[in-house]
Amino acid sequence: MSLVKLSIKGISYSQTQNGAYALILNEVDGERKLPIVIGAFEAQSIAIALEKEIKPPRPLTHDLFKNFAERFDIVVKQVIIHKLVDGVFYSSIICERDKIEEIIDARTSDAIALALRFNAPIFTYKNILDKAGIYLKANTQETNKDSQEIDDVLSNPENFGHQEESNQSGKIYAKHSLQELNDMLDQAVTEEDYEKAAKIRDEISKREFL
């Protein structure tokens, strides 16, 4: 079976499962998306790895694993999403130490959080993408409601709460100056309130494009 390389598009709050998030993976050489439901902690860990500006004062669990692995010369070479059963994705972490390769079973969310920290590529098999991938036509004029809802999710990566909460927090942070936002970001990171830090970072990012 042939492998298909994936990249991370973003994270959205899951509209179907309370307290869960949707991790959206892109087919690198194609147009399909692979949505995977993950927990809040894993979503936070992945988002922090994506947000280079946010540095936790203490290592998170996945950071600790990376530090531990590096201390013993273990390198994560790649992650493979190798199975899909009843809507649950199964993954393997391909590691190497002293030129000896080992395969470790892992939850997909944990595997991807580690892949980001080791700059390791993420793959899945073609048959899994054929089964669970979402194909969005790029040049269509008539888009049905379901496709529009999917597109809305994909166009709002790293949304850490309900849309109403996100809009309300956006209004709150919009009142502050850029310097105040940066001070608030530092404080949120120090207090390990990464959900708040991500929202503040979103507001800062908006202003950088103005």
ZADO-1210 file (C-alpha; in nm, 4 decimals, padded with zeros to 6 digits):
<atoms>
<atom x="00.0000" y="00.0000" z="00.0000" code="MET" pos="1"/>
<atom x="00.1287" y="00.3427" z="-00.0950" code="SER" pos="2"/>
<atom x="00.1854" y="00.6160" z="00.1628" code="LEU" pos="3"/>
<atom x="00.0414" y="00.9664" z="00.1294" code="VAL" pos="4"/>
<atom x="00.2149" y="01.2586" z="00.2984" code="LYS" pos="5"/>
<atom x="00.0019" y="01.4910" z="00.5113" code="LEU" pos="6"/>
<atom x="00.0432" y="01.8404" z="00.6504" code="SER" pos="7"/>
<atom x="-00.1469" y="02.0171" z="00.9281" code="ILE" pos="8"/>
<atom x="-00.3998" y="02.2793" z="00.8188" code="LYS" pos="9"/>
<atom x="-00.5289" y="02.3723" z="01.1619" code="GLY" pos="10"/>
<atom x="-00.7499" y="02.2944" z="01.4589" code="ILE" pos="11"/>
<atom x="-01.1167" y="02.3813" z="01.5025" code="SER" pos="12"/>
<atom x="-01.3606" y="02.3305" z="01.7866" code="TYR" pos="13"/>
<atom x="-01.5716" y="02.0258" z="01.7105" code="SER" pos="14"/>
<atom x="-01.9359" y="02.1178" z="01.6529" code="GLN" pos="15"/>
<atom x="-02.0465" y="01.7564" z="01.7028" code="THR" pos="16"/>
<atom x="-01.8654" y="01.6538" z="02.0221" code="GLN" pos="17"/>
<atom x="-01.8528" y="01.8788" z="02.3286" code="ASN" pos="18"/>
<atom x="-01.5018" y="01.9340" z="02.4620" code="GLY" pos="19"/>
<atom x="-01.3430" y="01.7861" z="02.1501" code="ALA" pos="20"/>
<atom x="-01.1510" y="01.9447" z="01.8652" code="TYR" pos="21"/>
<atom x="-01.1123" y="01.8642" z="01.4983" code="ALA" pos="22"/>
<atom x="-00.7550" y="01.8359" z="01.3729" code="LEU" pos="23"/>
<atom x="-00.7526" y="01.8974" z="00.9970" code="ILE" pos="24"/>
<atom x="-00.4786" y="01.7313" z="00.7923" code="LEU" pos="25"/>
<atom x="-00.4072" y="01.8194" z="00.4283" code="ASN" pos="26"/>
<atom x="-00.3037" y="01.5807" z="00.1537" code="GLU" pos="27"/>
<atom x="00.0290" y="01.7376" z="00.0457" code="VAL" pos="28"/>
<atom x="00.0030" y="01.6417" z="-00.3211" code="ASP" pos="29"/>
<atom x="-00.3750" y="01.6621" z="-00.3472" code="GLY" pos="30"/>
<atom x="-00.6861" y="01.8464" z="-00.2370" code="GLU" pos="31"/>
<atom x="-00.8356" y="01.6093" z="00.0192" code="ARG" pos="32"/>
<atom x="-00.8613" y="01.6865" z="00.3905" code="LYS" pos="33"/>
<atom x="-00.8511" y="01.4318" z="00.6710" code="LEU" pos="34"/>
<atom x="-01.0409" y="01.5505" z="00.9827" code="PRO" pos="35"/>
<atom x="-00.9579" y="01.3735" z="01.3099" code="ILE" pos="36"/>
<atom x="-01.1404" y="01.4351" z="01.6386" code="VAL" pos="37"/>
<atom x="-00.8969" y="01.4867" z="01.9291" code="ILE" pos="38"/>
<atom x="-00.9184" y="01.5898" z="02.2941" code="GLY" pos="39"/>
<atom x="-00.8687" y="01.9373" z="02.4376" code="ALA" pos="40"/>
<atom x="-00.5289" y="01.8624" z="02.5947" code="PHE" pos="41"/>
<atom x="-00.3884" y="01.7180" z="02.2715" code="GLU" pos="42"/>
<atom x="-00.5330" y="02.0094" z="02.0724" code="ALA" pos="43"/>
<atom x="-00.3598" y="02.2496" z="02.3096" code="GLN" pos="44"/>
<atom x="-00.0295" y="02.0649" z="02.2804" code="SER" pos="45"/>
<atom x="-00.0442" y="02.0581" z="01.8990" code="ILE" pos="46"/>
<atom x="-00.1416" y="02.4259" z="01.8824" code="ALA" pos="47"/>
<atom x="00.1512" y="02.5252" z="02.1059" code="ILE" pos="48"/>
<atom x="00.3890" y="02.3322" z="01.8795" code="ALA" pos="49"/>
<atom x="00.2428" y="02.5180" z="01.5791" code="LEU" pos="50"/>
<atom x="00.2634" y="02.8551" z="01.7553" code="GLU" pos="51"/>
<atom x="00.6373" y="02.9125" z="01.7702" code="LYS" pos="52"/>
<atom x="00.5950" y="03.2307" z="01.9776" code="GLU" pos="53"/>
<atom x="00.4335" y="03.0554" z="02.2738" code="ILE" pos="54"/>
<atom x="00.6954" y="02.8971" z="02.4993" code="LYS" pos="55"/>
<atom x="00.5628" y="02.7151" z="02.8091" code="PRO" pos="56"/>
<atom x="00.7613" y="02.7943" z="03.1252" code="PRO" pos="57"/>
<atom x="00.7577" y="02.4220" z="03.2072" code="ARG" pos="58"/>
<atom x="00.7589" y="02.1335" z="02.9577" code="PRO" pos="59"/>
<atom x="00.4253" y="01.9831" z="02.8613" code="LEU" pos="60"/>
<atom x="00.3951" y="01.6041" z="02.8471" code="THR" pos="61"/>
<atom x="00.4953" y="01.5885" z="02.4793" code="HIS" pos="62"/>
<atom x="00.7858" y="01.8278" z="02.5407" code="ASP" pos="63"/>
<atom x="00.8987" y="01.6059" z="02.8268" code="LEU" pos="64"/>
<atom x="00.8884" y="01.3014" z="02.5993" code="PHE" pos="65"/>
<atom x="01.0994" y="01.4877" z="02.3418" code="LYS" pos="66"/>
<atom x="01.3553" y="01.5915" z="02.6047" code="ASN" pos="67"/>
<atom x="01.3678" y="01.2353" z="02.7370" code="PHE" pos="68"/>
<atom x="01.4098" y="01.0895" z="02.3876" code="ALA" pos="69"/>
<atom x="01.6844" y="01.3337" z="02.2931" code="GLU" pos="70"/>
<atom x="01.8738" y="01.2601" z="02.6157" code="ARG" pos="71"/>
<atom x="01.8902" y="00.8943" z="02.5113" code="PHE" pos="72"/>
<atom x="01.9561" y="00.9670" z="02.1421" code="ASP" pos="73"/>
<atom x="01.6138" y="00.8517" z="02.0265" code="ILE" pos="74"/>
<atom x="01.4831" y="01.0242" z="01.7140" code="VAL" pos="75"/>
<atom x="01.1281" y="01.0195" z="01.5802" code="VAL" pos="76"/>
<atom x="01.1681" y="00.9599" z="01.2073" code="LYS" pos="77"/>
<atom x="00.8061" y="00.9640" z="01.0944" code="GLN" pos="78"/>
<atom x="00.4463" y="00.9044" z="01.1979" code="VAL" pos="79"/>
<atom x="00.2098" y="00.6784" z="01.0053" code="ILE" pos="80"/>
<atom x="-00.1680" y="00.6755" z="01.0488" code="ILE" pos="81"/>
<atom x="-00.2022" y="00.3101" z="00.9580" code="HIS" pos="82"/>
<atom x="-00.5546" y="00.2001" z="01.0513" code="LYS" pos="83"/>
<atom x="-00.9118" y="00.3254" z="01.0740" code="LEU" pos="84"/>
<atom x="-01.1655" y="00.1179" z="01.2676" code="VAL" pos="85"/>
<atom x="-01.5152" y="00.2403" z="01.3616" code="ASP" pos="86"/>
<atom x="-01.4102" y="00.6018" z="01.3151" code="GLY" pos="87"/>
<atom x="-01.0974" y="00.5656" z="01.5314" code="VAL" pos="88"/>
<atom x="-00.7559" y="00.6307" z="01.3745" code="PHE" pos="89"/>
<atom x="-00.4551" y="00.4232" z="01.4843" code="TYR" pos="90"/>
<atom x="-00.0998" y="00.5459" z="01.4413" code="SER" pos="91"/>
<atom x="00.2586" y="00.4288" z="01.4692" code="SER" pos="92"/>
<atom x="00.5646" y="00.6319" z="01.5644" code="ILE" pos="93"/>
<atom x="00.8761" y="00.5216" z="01.3776" code="ILE" pos="94"/>
<atom x="01.1775" y="00.5802" z="01.6030" code="CYS" pos="95"/>
<atom x="01.5492" y="00.5220" z="01.5594" code="GLU" pos="96"/>
<atom x="01.8381" y="00.4793" z="01.8024" code="ARG" pos="97"/>
<atom x="02.1879" y="00.3656" z="01.7105" code="ASP" pos="98"/>
<atom x="02.0592" y="00.2952" z="01.3582" code="LYS" pos="99"/>
<atom x="01.8051" y="00.0489" z="01.4993" code="ILE" pos="100"/>
<atom x="01.4452" y="00.1241" z="01.4031" code="GLU" pos="101"/>
<atom x="01.1553" y="00.0649" z="01.6400" code="GLU" pos="102"/>
<atom x="00.7805" y="00.1021" z="01.5832" code="ILE" pos="103"/>
<atom x="00.5699" y="00.2293" z="01.8736" code="ILE" pos="104"/>
<atom x="00.1905" y="00.2233" z="01.8813" code="ASP" pos="105"/>
<atom x="00.0314" y="00.5584" z="01.9734" code="ALA" pos="106"/>
<atom x="-00.2870" y="00.7573" z="01.9665" code="ARG" pos="107"/>
<atom x="-00.2938" y="00.9708" z="01.6535" code="THR" pos="108"/>
<atom x="-00.3151" y="01.2970" z="01.8484" code="SER" pos="109"/>
<atom x="-00.0073" y="01.2074" z="02.0562" code="ASP" pos="110"/>
<atom x="00.1819" y="01.0889" z="01.7494" code="ALA" pos="111"/>
<atom x="00.1174" y="01.4153" z="01.5650" code="ILE" pos="112"/>
<atom x="00.2087" y="01.6273" z="01.8686" code="ALA" pos="113"/>
<atom x="00.5437" y="01.4468" z="01.8778" code="LEU" pos="114"/>
<atom x="00.5926" y="01.4618" z="01.5010" code="ALA" pos="115"/>
<atom x="00.5688" y="01.8417" z="01.5210" code="LEU" pos="116"/>
<atom x="00.8297" y="01.8590" z="01.7945" code="ARG" pos="117"/>
<atom x="01.0720" y="01.6369" z="01.6019" code="PHE" pos="118"/>
<atom x="00.9929" y="01.7957" z="01.2627" code="ASN" pos="119"/>
<atom x="00.8997" y="01.4457" z="01.1478" code="ALA" pos="120"/>
<atom x="00.6751" y="01.3870" z="00.8442" code="PRO" pos="121"/>
<atom x="00.3214" y="01.2534" z="00.8829" code="ILE" pos="122"/>
<atom x="00.1844" y="00.9872" z="00.6481" code="PHE" pos="123"/>
<atom x="-00.1257" y="00.7770" z="00.6003" code="THR" pos="124"/>
<atom x="-00.2110" y="00.4988" z="00.3589" code="TYR" pos="125"/>
<atom x="-00.3977" y="00.5763" z="00.0408" code="LYS" pos="126"/>
<atom x="-00.6856" y="00.3430" z="00.1272" code="ASN" pos="127"/>
<atom x="-00.7445" y="00.5316" z="00.4552" code="ILE" pos="128"/>
<atom x="-00.7506" y="00.8652" z="00.2760" code="LEU" pos="129"/>
<atom x="-00.9839" y="00.7178" z="00.0147" code="ASP" pos="130"/>
<atom x="-01.2165" y="00.6066" z="00.2939" code="LYS" pos="131"/>
<atom x="-01.2068" y="00.9029" z="00.5319" code="ALA" pos="132"/>
<atom x="-01.0720" y="01.1915" z="00.3241" code="GLY" pos="133"/>
<atom x="-01.2929" y="01.4871" z="00.2328" code="ILE" pos="134"/>
<atom x="-01.2534" y="01.6086" z="-00.1230" code="TYR" pos="135"/>
<atom x="-01.3359" y="01.9740" z="-00.1861" code="LEU" pos="136"/>
<atom x="-01.3682" y="02.0824" z="-00.5467" code="LYS" pos="137"/>
<atom x="-01.1649" y="02.3956" z="-00.6061" code="ALA" pos="138"/>
<atom x="-01.3543" y="02.5302" z="-00.9075" code="ASN" pos="139"/>
<atom x="-01.7175" y="02.4719" z="-00.8284" code="THR" pos="140"/>
<atom x="-01.9781" y="02.7472" z="-00.8371" code="GLN" pos="141"/>
<atom x="-02.2538" y="02.5536" z="-00.6650" code="GLU" pos="142"/>
<atom x="-02.1595" y="02.4342" z="-00.3175" code="THR" pos="143"/>
<atom x="-02.4093" y="02.2413" z="-00.1073" code="ASN" pos="144"/>
<atom x="-02.4697" y="02.3099" z="00.2602" code="LYS" pos="145"/>
<atom x="-02.2595" y="02.0215" z="00.3897" code="ASP" pos="146"/>
<atom x="-01.9556" y="02.1246" z="00.1857" code="SER" pos="147"/>
<atom x="-01.9965" y="02.4834" z="00.3031" code="GLN" pos="148"/>
<atom x="-01.9989" y="02.3739" z="00.6672" code="GLU" pos="149"/>
<atom x="-01.6828" y="02.1706" z="00.6124" code="ILE" pos="150"/>
<atom x="-01.5191" y="02.4653" z="00.4394" code="ASP" pos="151"/>
<atom x="-01.6130" y="02.6914" z="00.7305" code="ASP" pos="152"/>
<atom x="-01.4379" y="02.4548" z="00.9736" code="VAL" pos="153"/>
<atom x="-01.1286" y="02.4360" z="00.7553" code="LEU" pos="154"/>
<atom x="-01.1074" y="02.8128" z="00.7151" code="SER" pos="155"/>
<atom x="-01.0962" y="02.8751" z="01.0910" code="ASN" pos="156"/>
<atom x="-00.7911" y="02.6883" z="01.2242" code="PRO" pos="157"/>
<atom x="-00.6874" y="02.6942" z="01.5889" code="GLU" pos="158"/>
<atom x="-01.0279" y="02.8028" z="01.7183" code="ASN" pos="159"/>
<atom x="-01.0113" y="02.7104" z="02.0891" code="PHE" pos="160"/>
<atom x="-01.3749" y="02.7618" z="02.1843" code="GLY" pos="161"/>
<atom x="-01.7309" y="02.7988" z="02.0710" code="HIS" pos="162"/>
<atom x="-01.7775" y="03.0651" z="01.8030" code="GLN" pos="163"/>
<atom x="-01.9792" y="03.2825" z="02.0405" code="GLU" pos="164"/>
<atom x="-01.7041" y="03.2648" z="02.3027" code="GLU" pos="165"/>
<atom x="-01.4399" y="03.3336" z="02.0390" code="SER" pos="166"/>
<atom x="-01.6210" y="03.6446" z="01.9104" code="ASN" pos="167"/>
<atom x="-01.6762" y="03.7733" z="02.2627" code="GLN" pos="168"/>
<atom x="-01.3113" y="03.7268" z="02.3620" code="SER" pos="169"/>
<atom x="-01.2081" y="03.8942" z="02.0363" code="GLY" pos="170"/>
<atom x="-01.4071" y="04.2049" z="02.1326" code="LYS" pos="171"/>
<atom x="-01.2439" y="04.2086" z="02.4752" code="ILE" pos="172"/>
<atom x="-00.8896" y="04.1875" z="02.3396" code="TYR" pos="173"/>
<atom x="-00.9632" y="04.4401" z="02.0635" code="ALA" pos="174"/>
<atom x="-00.9834" y="04.7127" z="02.3303" code="LYS" pos="175"/>
<atom x="-00.6191" y="04.6682" z="02.4299" code="HIS" pos="176"/>
<atom x="-00.3087" y="04.8154" z="02.2715" code="SER" pos="177"/>
<atom x="-00.0486" y="04.5928" z="02.1039" code="LEU" pos="178"/>
<atom x="00.1907" y="04.6417" z="02.3967" code="GLN" pos="179"/>
<atom x="-00.0823" y="04.5461" z="02.6441" code="GLU" pos="180"/>
<atom x="-00.1633" y="04.2364" z="02.4398" code="LEU" pos="181"/>
<atom x="00.2010" y="04.1285" z="02.4385" code="ASN" pos="182"/>
<atom x="00.2182" y="04.1769" z="02.8174" code="ASP" pos="183"/>
<atom x="-00.1041" y="03.9769" z="02.8566" code="MET" pos="184"/>
<atom x="00.0370" y="03.7040" z="02.6335" code="LEU" pos="185"/>
<atom x="00.3492" y="03.6749" z="02.8487" code="ASP" pos="186"/>
<atom x="00.1367" y="03.6581" z="03.1641" code="GLN" pos="187"/>
<atom x="-00.0967" y="03.3937" z="03.0170" code="ALA" pos="188"/>
<atom x="00.2002" y="03.1766" z="02.9210" code="VAL" pos="189"/>
<atom x="00.3565" y="03.2208" z="03.2661" code="THR" pos="190"/>
<atom x="00.0272" y="03.1122" z="03.4236" code="GLU" pos="191"/>
<atom x="00.0096" y="02.8227" z="03.1735" code="GLU" pos="192"/>
<atom x="-00.3300" y="02.9411" z="03.0479" code="ASP" pos="193"/>
<atom x="-00.2590" y="02.8377" z="02.6893" code="TYR" pos="194"/>
<atom x="-00.6177" y="02.8689" z="02.5703" code="GLU" pos="195"/>
<atom x="-00.6147" y="03.2365" z="02.6678" code="LYS" pos="196"/>
<atom x="-00.2663" y="03.2762" z="02.5211" code="ALA" pos="197"/>
<atom x="-00.3826" y="03.1387" z="02.1874" code="ALA" pos="198"/>
<atom x="-00.6745" y="03.3845" z="02.1731" code="LYS" pos="199"/>
<atom x="-00.4469" y="03.6774" z="02.2545" code="ILE" pos="200"/>
<atom x="-00.1981" y="03.5561" z="01.9946" code="ARG" pos="201"/>
<atom x="-00.4812" y="03.5481" z="01.7376" code="ASP" pos="202"/>
<atom x="-00.5625" y="03.9126" z="01.8109" code="GLU" pos="203"/>
<atom x="-00.1961" y="04.0118" z="01.7814" code="ILE" pos="204"/>
<atom x="-00.1694" y="03.8253" z="01.4521" code="SER" pos="205"/>
<atom x="-00.4725" y="04.0106" z="01.3140" code="LYS" pos="206"/>
<atom x="-00.3082" y="04.3452" z="01.3840" code="ARG" pos="207"/>
<atom x="00.0186" y="04.2426" z="01.2233" code="GLU" pos="208"/>
<atom x="-00.1652" y="04.2081" z="00.8932" code="PHE" pos="209"/>
<atom x="-00.3318" y="04.5511" z="00.9175" code="LEU" pos="210"/>
</atoms>
